[in-house]
């Protein structure tokens, strides 16, 4: 704190206006200012972020800091994005002979600062209302809001759902999918990782932010055999006998231990007597939910439409062999922010 106090004294001596800094207008040019003026910019970037926290300034490099909670201040999709999303979805659904469902997962920013007002005021309501009468059944996300005061459904250092948030959504929506949920007593909760820092964390926060714990829910009911096959855009195919990929525990993104890496295609088969097959299109929001869905289906195919951009020709051919009407249900699961990448939904054309 002595060095920090000297820094403040030095800054005042040099004419640095902390009132402007705290007010936010100057903060937009903060990095440029220090790059021009200070040879120790990297060290002072650390000081700057900690000064924000100590003085009550809560926004740092696009991340809102509230105590130990980090929240991305992201761009919400505009009405044009919703319209394009609806257009691509409608083309996919028009000749579909099975029922389709959609689950929007609110981000932490939306959950804490008016997700439902956002839903009411945006074009997304119109698109879903227009599509659902003929093609689409929306699933519920209210349970995240209703329980957020008791249980944090997100990792503190990431915008992603944690296992508890995923379990809440599972409990809230499985009946709409025609399945009975398993009570929490049917799972053993294991603390798998206790040093996870998500994508919102920066080392510039120093020691002010503690790491997250990654918990997994292991089903303790009847024995279920799993077969998981992951296909990556470069053609690599990996196989394992469990939903979890514990070999990923030392990955840069440690959440990969739950359902593997960012593959374009993941296929899960079980030995359940259930006959139903489920096709899911999703961003990485699906990962924690995949601890629960395979407990109810014979086969689940998960497609990441964004990853198709980077896929080799042989992977495209594999994707084209997925016939949407071969599945009993189709599910779309996306954070609303993912709709900013509306181009990814053009890739639905590959699934006939």
Secondary structure in CASP SS format (residue, H / E / C, confidence):
PFRMAT SS
TARGET T0000
AUTHOR 0000-0000-0000
METHOD secondary structure of the structure
MODEL  1
X C 1.00
X H 1.00
X H 1.00
X H 1.00
X H 1.00
X H 1.00
X H 1.00
X H 1.00
X H 1.00
X H 1.00
X H 1.00
X H 1.00
X H 1.00
X C 1.00
X C 1.00
X C 1.00
X C 1.00
X H 1.00
X H 1.00
X H 1.00
X H 1.00
X H 1.00
X H 1.00
X C 1.00
X C 1.00
X H 1.00
X H 1.00
X H 1.00
X H 1.00
X H 1.00
X H 1.00
X H 1.00
X H 1.00
X H 1.00
X H 1.00
X H 1.00
X H 1.00
X C 1.00
X C 1.00
X C 1.00
X H 1.00
X H 1.00
X H 1.00
X H 1.00
X H 1.00
X H 1.00
X H 1.00
X H 1.00
X H 1.00
X H 1.00
X H 1.00
X H 1.00
X H 1.00
X H 1.00
X H 1.00
X C 1.00
X C 1.00
X C 1.00
X E 1.00
X E 1.00
X C 1.00
X C 1.00
X E 1.00
X E 1.00
X E 1.00
X E 1.00
X C 1.00
X C 1.00
X E 1.00
X E 1.00
X E 1.00
X E 1.00
X C 1.00
X C 1.00
X C 1.00
X C 1.00
X C 1.00
X C 1.00
X H 1.00
X H 1.00
X H 1.00
X H 1.00
X H 1.00
X H 1.00
X H 1.00
X H 1.00
X H 1.00
X H 1.00
X H 1.00
X H 1.00
X H 1.00
X H 1.00
X H 1.00
X C 1.00
X C 1.00
X C 1.00
X C 1.00
X C 1.00
X E 1.00
X E 1.00
X E 1.00
X E 1.00
X E 1.00
X E 1.00
X E 1.00
X C 1.00
X C 1.00
X H 1.00
X H 1.00
X H 1.00
X H 1.00
X H 1.00
X C 1.00
X C 1.00
X H 1.00
X H 1.00
X H 1.00
X H 1.00
X H 1.00
X H 1.00
X H 1.00
X C 1.00
X H 1.00
X H 1.00
X H 1.00
X H 1.00
X H 1.00
X H 1.00
X H 1.00
X H 1.00
X H 1.00
X H 1.00
X C 1.00
X C 1.00
X C 1.00
X E 1.00
X E 1.00
X E 1.00
X C 1.00
X C 1.00
X C 1.00
X H 1.00
X H 1.00
X H 1.00
X H 1.00
X H 1.00
X H 1.00
X C 1.00
X C 1.00
X C 1.00
X C 1.00
X C 1.00
X C 1.00
X E 1.00
X C 1.00
X C 1.00
X C 1.00
X C 1.00
X C 1.00
X C 1.00
X E 1.00
X C 1.00
X H 1.00
X H 1.00
X H 1.00
X H 1.00
X H 1.00
X H 1.00
X H 1.00
X H 1.00
X H 1.00
X H 1.00
X H 1.00
X C 1.00
X C 1.00
X C 1.00
X C 1.00
X C 1.00
X C 1.00
X C 1.00
X C 1.00
X C 1.00
X C 1.00
X H 1.00
X H 1.00
X H 1.00
X E 1.00
X E 1.00
X E 1.00
X E 1.00
X E 1.00
X E 1.00
X E 1.00
X E 1.00
X E 1.00
X E 1.00
X C 1.00
X C 1.00
X C 1.00
X C 1.00
X C 1.00
X C 1.00
X H 1.00
X H 1.00
X H 1.00
X C 1.00
X C 1.00
X C 1.00
X C 1.00
X C 1.00
X C 1.00
X E 1.00
X E 1.00
X E 1.00
X E 1.00
X E 1.00
X E 1.00
X E 1.00
X E 1.00
X C 1.00
X C 1.00
X C 1.00
X C 1.00
X C 1.00
X C 1.00
X E 1.00
X E 1.00
X E 1.00
X E 1.00
X E 1.00
X E 1.00
X C 1.00
X C 1.00
X C 1.00
X C 1.00
X C 1.00
X E 1.00
X E 1.00
X E 1.00
X E 1.00
X C 1.00
X C 1.00
X C 1.00
X C 1.00
X C 1.00
X H 1.00
X H 1.00
X H 1.00
X C 1.00
X C 1.00
X C 1.00
X C 1.00
X C 1.00
X C 1.00
X C 1.00
X H 1.00
X H 1.00
X H 1.00
X H 1.00
X C 1.00
X C 1.00
X C 1.00
X C 1.00
X C 1.00
X E 1.00
X E 1.00
X E 1.00
X E 1.00
X E 1.00
X E 1.00
X C 1.00
X C 1.00
X C 1.00
X C 1.00
X C 1.00
X C 1.00
X E 1.00
X E 1.00
X E 1.00
X E 1.00
X E 1.00
X E 1.00
X C 1.00
X C 1.00
X C 1.00
X H 1.00
X H 1.00
X H 1.00
X H 1.00
X C 1.00
X C 1.00
X C 1.00
X H 1.00
X H 1.00
X H 1.00
X C 1.00
X C 1.00
X C 1.00
X E 1.00
X E 1.00
X E 1.00
X E 1.00
X E 1.00
X C 1.00
X H 1.00
X H 1.00
X H 1.00
X H 1.00
X H 1.00
X H 1.00
X C 1.00
X C 1.00
X H 1.00
X H 1.00
X H 1.00
X H 1.00
X H 1.00
X H 1.00
X H 1.00
X H 1.00
X C 1.00
X C 1.00
X C 1.00
X H 1.00
X H 1.00
X H 1.00
X C 1.00
X C 1.00
X E 1.00
X E 1.00
X E 1.00
X E 1.00
X E 1.00
X E 1.00
X E 1.00
X H 1.00
X H 1.00
X H 1.00
X H 1.00
X H 1.00
X C 1.00
X H 1.00
X H 1.00
X H 1.00
X H 1.00
X H 1.00
X H 1.00
X H 1.00
X H 1.00
X H 1.00
X C 1.00
X C 1.00
END
